[in-house]
Amino acid sequence: MTAASSAVLLDLNNPEFLKSLFALEKNDKIQLFKQLEKISKLAWVDVQRDPSLKWEKIHPIPVLLQRYLLDGKIRTLYSIRLTQAKRAVVLREGDYMRFLALPRDHDSTYA
C-alpha cells in the first residue's frame, strides 16, 4: 500500500479527547463509535474523499489548539465529522489518526 492508500489506525488515547468522549450522551456515543468503526476500515485516501466525514484542514490554527504544536514540530491539524453535531480535532502521524479533542460544538472546533 502507498502512504495515501494505507489503512487508517486510530489513536484515541488523548486524555482531553477521552474526557469529552466519556461525557457524551448514550446515543451520541453510539453514533460516534459507528463512525470510528467506519474510519478504521478505510484507507487514508478514502477518509480524505468521503463526503460524510468532511475531512478539513484547520487553518489558521486557533489559539486554543496551538498547545498541540508546542513540541517544536510543525503539524497540520484537521477536523473530521463524527456525528451530525460533533467534529473531532485530529492530526495525522504516519498511518495514525490521533484524536486530540472533541469540542462541545461545531463552532468551537475552529474558535
N, C-alpha and C positions, 0 to 999 in steps of 0.2 A: 504494500500500500504506500502511496505517496503521502506526504505530510497533509495535503488537502483532503485526501480520501481516507485517512486513518480514523480508526474508531475513537469516539469521544469517551474519555474516562472522567468520571465525576469525583470531585473533591468537595465534600460537604462539611468539612471539619472546622471551619472558621467559627469561633465562639459567638461572634456577633450574628452571623447567619443562623446558627443553630438556636440562639435565644429567640430570634424573631420567628423561626420555623415552629418552635415548640409553643409559641404564644398564639398561633393561628387557631381559628375555629375548626372543628372536625371536618366540615365539608370543604373548606379551603385546603386543609392538609391532604385530603383525598385527591382533589384536583391537582394540587402541586405535585404529589407523588406520581400521579399518572403522567404528568408532563416530564418529570425527571426520568421515568422509565422509558418514555418515548425517546428522549435525548440520548440516553445510554445505548440505544440501539442504532443510532445514526452515525454516519461518518461526518467529519468536520465540514466538508463541502455541503452536505445536506442541511446541517444546522444553519449555516450562513444563508442558504437559499429558501428555507422553509418559511412561508409567509405567516404561519400561525405563531412562530417563535419570535418574530420581529427582532432578530439579532441586530443591534445597533451599537456603533462606536460612540462612546461618551466623550464629546469634545466641545468645548474645553472641559477639563476635569474640574468639577465643583470643589470648593474649599473643603467641604465635609468629606469628600472621597480622597483627598490628597494624602491622607495618612497611609494609604496603601502604596504610596510611591516613595516613602521615606528611606528605603533601604539603599538608595543610591542608583537603583536601576530605573531606567525609563520604561514604563509599561503602558500598554493601552488597556483601558477599561471598557467593558461592554455592558449593555443591558440586554436581558433576554426575558421574554414574557413567560411566566409560569402559570398564571391564571388570568382570567379576564381583568382582574383588578391589581395583580401583583407582578412586578418585574424584579428580577434579581440583578445585582451588580456582580459581574464576574470578570475574570481575566483568564487568558489562555497561556498556559505554560506547557509547551510541547503538546502532548496528546491530552493533557488535563484541562478541564474546565473547572477553575477554582471559584467557588461561590463565596463572595466576600460579605455581602449584605443583602437584606430583604427589606427594603424601605417600606414604611407603613402604607404609602400610596404611590401611584404612578409619578406624580409631580415631584415628590421628594427624591426620586431616583436621580434627577438632574439638578436638584437645588444645591 
